[in-house]
């Protein structure tokens, strides 16, 4: 093995560790936004994904997502149990992709905060990972996948992860229903500093998410790293300006949300656009996602922690902007179809088609899974448990112990 290969493997493994760290970061980001009586439940919903999904990924998920079936829509069973994955490069790639698989269903949890049975969540996550996530990953990243063949681009998971999870969150939220009293009674976040800390961890980990997707320690990874940084900063600024203009205030949660929305938008494009254009991705996401979240109240959609407004909408913004701004000349080693503004034509349609189909598939499949589970084991806690909080009922613990001698 050459030094260059060793360096590439070291970077991929480092990136995988950064992505793994994003899951507890997401747990803090979401956990701070719920009420104190549900904080542990939200943390556990996220951490469960870090436990069960790698097990499912090893046994079957990776094979369905990457197996060489020759089909355009699903892999085969050739990689079940990590068969034939024995090289250092193969193991590093497997580990990297496993962290992506783990964080994707964790994103969905924010849409059903405060009201979903943890026992139901334990079953939903592995079922969804196999029936929804693995096929979508195959479509986008397998050489035989139909989206890959179009071609339509998704550098690090804007469609495969964020649009996919956001559409699933929409379906699950609709099936499980609104929280009692919402939207008249809107629960306040119990720990806003946790939200900002979680956003900071997500931003830090996202460098592994995007730059690691280059698959090597090279110029493409550096470009994706810079694009990620610029877009997130622009997204935060855009959100803050819009929020201040419309409300006269700058909220901490808004600042954190602007960062995450922009990170979502640049994810599909990080390796396809130049640095200055990444600024546009961040600005667009900060503005569009802000107003998308405001719309949920008019639509009476109880997406508790704005998964749809940030992840689905942000992923769509980023994916569609690729169709306009993809620029092979601006990216080290760029060898792909240019966007409309750089002489391309078909890419915009391909991006639109891939996003619409993934969103529709994820929504429909998740809706069916949720309906079946709701009719059999039930998805929602009782009104009494919802009032008392899920921490004590589902976990037998409380996040905070306040005593007279504390």
N, C-alpha and C positions, 0 to 999 in steps of 0.2 A: 504494500500500500504506500503510495507516495505521500509526501507531506501535504500536498494540496488536497488529496482525498481525505486525509486525516483531519485537516482543517475544516473541510466541508461537513464531515460527520460531526465534529465537535460543535459546529454552529447549529446544525439541525437538532442535536440533542439539547443544546442550550435553549433553542427556540421552543422545543417541546416542553421544557421545564417552565419557561415563561408562560406558555399557554395554560399549562396545568395551574399555575399560580393565579390565573384569571378566575378560576372557579371560586376559590374563597374570596377573591375580590368582588365577584358578582354577588356572593352571599352577603357580604357587607353592604354593597350598594343597594340590593333589594331589602336586606334585613333592616337597614336603618329607616327605610321608607314605610314599613308597616308599623302597626301599634306594638307596644312593648309585649303584650300578651301573645303575640304571634311571631315574635322575633326568632325564637329558636326553631319554630316550624319552617320559616323561610330559609334559615341557614341549613337545616336538615334536608329540605327539598333540593337545594343546590348540591350539597355534599353527597347525597344519594346518587346523583348522576356520576360523580367522580368514582363511586364504588361499583355500581351495577353496569354502567356502559362499557368500561374496559373488559369486564367479564364477557358480556355479549359480543363485543368487538372481536375478542380473541376466538370465541367459539364459532361465530357465524357472520357477524356484521361485516368484518373486513373482507371476507370472501365474497359476499354479495355486492359489496361496493367496489371491489377491485379484481375479482376473479375473471380470468380470460375465457368467457363463455362464447365470445364471438357474436353475441346478441347486442342490440342497441339499447336495451332497457333494463337489464339486470345481469349481475355476475353469476358465476357458478359456485360449486362447492370445492374447487381445487385448492383453496387456501384455508379451508376449515382447520381450526386448531393450529394455525401458523405453519401449515405444511409448506415446505420448500422455501421458507424464509430463514435463511441461514447465513447470509452475508451481513457484514457490518452496515453496509448501505441500506439493505433491506430492513434490518432491525430498526435502524434509526428512523427510516421513513414510516415504518409501522407505528413506532412510538409517537411520532409527530402527529400522524393522522388520528391516532387513538385519542389524543387530547382534544382535537377538534370535535370528534364524535361525542366526547363527554360534556363539553360546554354547550352544545347545541340544544339539547332538551332542557338544560338548566335555564336557558333564556325564557322558555315557555312559562316557567313557574310564576313569574311576576304577574302574568295575566289573571291568575286564579288565586292570588294571595288572599288570606283571611277566611277561606271557605272550602277548600278541597281536602278531603280525607287523605291523610298521609299514606294509609294502606292502599288507597286507589292510585296515588302517585307512584308508589313502589311498583305497581303493575304497569301503569301507563308508560313509564319511561322505557323499559326494555322493548315493549310491544311497538311503540312509536319508532324507536331507533331502528328496528328491523324492517318494519313495513313502510316507513316513510323516508327516514334519513338515508339508509343504505342505497335504495334505488336512485334517489336524487343525486347522491354523490357519484354513482356510476354514470348517470346521464351526462354529468358535467366534466368529470375528470378521467374516466376510462377512455382509452383511445377509440373504443368502439361505441361509446355513449352517443346518443343521438344529438345532444346539445353540443358536445365537443365537435361533432362532425359538421355542424351548420356552417361556419363555426360561430359560437357565442362565447364570450369571455367572462370568467369569474376567477380572478387571480387567487384570492384567499378565502372565498366563502361568502361573498355578499348575497348571492342567490342561494347557494347550497346550504348556508347556515342561517343568515339573517332573514331573508325573505321566507325561507322554509319554516323557520321557527316562528316568525311573526304571523304567517298565515295559520299555522297550527294553533297559536295562542288565540287568534280571533275565533276559530272554531270551538276551542275548548271553553272560552269565556262565554260564548253564546249558549252552549249546551248546559253549562253549570249555572248560569244565571247571575243576576246582579247581587251584590251584597245587600243585606237587609238595611233599608233606609237610604240606599244610594240612589240618585246623586244628591238628595237633599242633605243627607249627613255624609260628609266627606272626611274619612279618618285622617288625622294628622300624623305625619311621620314622627316616630318616637326618638330618633337619634340622627339628626342631620349631619353631624361630623362623620358618622359612619358612612353616610352616602358619599361624601366627598373623598374619604379615604378609599372606599371601594372604587370610585371613579379613577383615582390616582393609580391604584393597582391595575385596573383594567388598561389604562393608558400605557403603563409600563409593560404589561404583558403583551399588549397589542403589537409591540415591535417584533416580538417573536412570532406572533400570529401572521403578520404581513411579510416582514422581511424573511422569516423562515420559509415562507412559501416559495421563495426563489429556488430552494432546494440545494443551495450552495452558498459559500461565503464569497460572493462575487459582486460585480457592479450592479446587477439587477437587485440583489438584496439591499445594497446601499441606496439605490433609487427608491425602493419600496419603503425603506426606513425613513428617508427624508420626506417622502410624500405623506407618510403616516403622521409624522410630527407636524408638518405644516397644516394639513387638513384639520387635525384635531384642534390646533390653536385657532384656526379661522372659524371653526364651528362654534367654539366657546364664545368668541367675540361676537359672531353673528347673533347667537341666541341672546346674549346679554343685551345687545343693542335693541333687538326686537322686543324683548321683555320690558326693558326700561321705557321704550317708546310707547308701549301699549298699556303698561301698568304703573309706570313711575317708580318701579322698584327693580332691584336685581337680587333674585333669590339664589341661595346656595344650591338648591336642587336644580334650578334652571341652569346654572353654570355647569354643574356636573352633567346634566342631560345634554347640553350643547356639545360637550367633549365626546360623549359616547355616540351621539347621533352622527357626528362627523367621522368618527372612527369606523362606524358601520358603513357610511357612504364611500369612503376611500378604499375599503377592503377589497371590493371586486376589481378596482382599477389601479391598485398600488403599483403594479408592474406594467401598466399600459399607458401611463401618462407622464408628462414632464412635471417638474417641481412646481412651476407657476400655475399649471392647470389644477394641481392638487388643492391649491387655494380655493378655486371655484367649487370643488366638491365640498369642502368644509363649509363655505359660505352658504351654498344651496341647502345643505342638510340642516344647518342651524336654523334657517328661516322656514323651510318647508315642514320639518318635523315639529317645530314649535306650533305652527298652526294646525298640523295634523292632530296633535294632542288636544288642542282646544276643541276640535271638532267632535271628539268622543262624547263630550257632554251634550252636544246638540243631538247626536245620534243615540244617546242613552246606552252607550256601550261601556260596560264596567270592565275595562282592561286596567286592572288595579294599578299596575306600575308602568304603564305605557309601553308595553312590549310591541304592540301593533304600530303605534305612532313613531317609535324610534327605530325598531329593528326591521319591520316589514317595509315601512315607508322609506326609511333611510337606505335600506338595501336596494329598493326600487330606484331611488334617486341616483345612487351610485352606478347601478347597472345600466340605466338608460343614458347617463352622461357619457359612459364609455362609447356608446354609439356615435356621439358627437366628437369626443375629445381624444380617443385612442390615437396615439402618435408614435409609430415605430421608430422614427428618427430621433425621438427624445429619450429613448430608453436604451441602456447599454445592451447590445445584442438583440435589439428589437426585431422580431420576425413574425409579424402578425398583420391582420387587416386593419387599415386606418379607419378612423371615424369620419363622419360626414364633413367636418370642418377641415379635414386633411386629405380630401379627395376620395374617401370611401363612400359607399352607398348602401350596400346590403347589411352592414354590421348593425345599424340602428334597428332595422326590422328583426334581425336575429336576436338582439338583446331583448327587445320587447317580447318576442315570441317565447323565449326561454323563461323570462320572468313570469309571464302570465301563466304558462303551463305549470311551472313549479308551484306557484301560489295556489292555483286551482287544485292541483293534485294533493298538495299538503292539506289544504282546507278540507277537501272532500274526504280524504282518508282519515284525517283526525276527527272530523265530525262523526264518521261512522264508528271509529274506535270508541270515542267518548259516549256516543249514544248506546252502544252495546254494553259498555261498562256501567253506565248510569242505570240501565234497565236490569242489570244483573247484581252487581255488588254495590252500586250507588257511588256517586262521585262526591256528593256534598255532605258536609257535617250537618248535624241537627241545628235548629235555631238556638237551642240552649248552649251547645258547644260554641257556636259562632259568637254568641254574646260573651261567654266566659273566656274564650280564647283557646287556640289550638295547642299552645305549649303544654299546658297541664293535661288536657284531655288526650292528646296524641303522643306526648313524649314524657309526661310525668315530671316535668321540670318547669322552672320559671327562669327567665333570662336574668332577672334582677331580684336579689333578696334584700328587702329593706326591713331591718329590725331595729328595736329601740337601742341596742348596744352596738350597732354597726359603726 
